Amino acid sequence: PFEVLKATTLKSQPPPIYVDELDALDGQEITIYGFMTPYDSLTSFKNFMIFPYATGCQFCAVPSPKEVVFVRLVHEQRNQKFIPHPIKVTGTLSLWKEGKDQVDEAHRSFLYVINDATVEAVKG
């Protein structure tokens, strides 16, 4: 859950300090619930961000870096449409770590990346 992500300690200089529970999930399949936010397209979501709450205005309730997860979909879902209500994302978690061989450019901007993700609308 986002509460575990929020427990990360950000320092004035990298690297961040992850709680043990989160650090143990690096490279593991996880599921997280939140709200889809556009990243590189408004019509075809190959990549997007997930926040713990719905966003509208970029000037209101700006999330902390600890509350933003970059999501990269599995190939079969590369034309995902926007879902305006809560979603469930399942995929492989990658944490930004100093010295870790990061082939993923997303870690230049995001602490948390979920790769090979699938998305489901949450019914409620």
N, C-alpha and C positions, 0 to 999 in steps of 0.2 A: 504493500500500500504506500501511498504518498507519504504517510507519516514516517516510514522507514527512510525514504529519500530525504525528507526534511531534517533528519537527524545527522546528516552529513555536516561536518564542520568545515567552513571555508576560512582560509587564513589569508593574510595580505599577499602571500606568495604561494603558488601551487607547491605541492599537490594538496588536494582536499583530504580530509580524514573521514573515511567511511566507517560506520558502525560495523561490528563484526558480522551481524546478521545480513547486511547488504553486501559486504565484501565477499561473503561466502556464495552469493548468488551470481557473481561475475562469471560469465560464460555459460550460465544455466538458463533453462527455459523458465520464464516467469509469466504471470498474468497480472495485468494492472487495469484498473477501471478509471475512467476520466472523460475528458471532453476533447474532441478533435479540433485542432486549430491549423489553418493553412500554413504551409511553409514555402513551397515553390510553385504552386498552381492553385487556382480557385475552382478548377473544373475536373482535374484528374489527379487524384492524390496518390502519387507514387511514394512520396515522403510527406510526413506531416509531424506536428508536435501534439503531444497530449498534455493537458493541464489538469489539475485536480478540480477545477471549476470552469464553468462556461465563461468565455471571454467575448467581448464585443468591441469595446473601445480600447485601443492600445495605450491610452493615457490613464485608464481606470484599472485599478487592481492589477498592476504589473506584477507578474510572478517573479519570485526569486529564482536564480539559476538552479536551486535545489528542487524546484517545482516544475521543471520543464524536461520532458523526455522526447528525444528525437526518435521517430518511428520510420523504419524502412520496411515496406511490405514485401511479402514473398512474390515471386514473379507472377503467379496466377492472379493476384489481386492488384496488379499495377494500375488499373483504371478505377480504383475505388472512388465512389462519389462521397461528397460531404455528408456526414451524419450530424444533425444539429442537436441531438440528445446524447445521453451517456453511452459510452462504448466500452467494450472489453477488448483489450489488446493482449495477444499472447505471442511471445517470440523469445529470442535469445538476448539476454542483457549483456551489454558491454559497458564497463565503467572506465572513465578517463583515469589513467594512472601515469604518473611520471615514470619514464623509462620503459613503459610497456610498448611493445612494437605496435604502434597504431598505424595501420594501413587505412584507417577510416578517417576521412577528412571531417566527418561530422564532429569528431572529438575536438576540433579546433574551437567549436562554439558551444558544445553541449557536454555536461558531465555524464549524462546517461543516454545510451543509444539502445534501442531494441531493433535487432535485425531479424530478417525472415519472419516478419510479423503477420498475423492474421487479425482481422477486425470483425467484431460482431456488434450489432446494435443491442443495447440492453433494454429488454422489455420491462415496462413497469407501469 
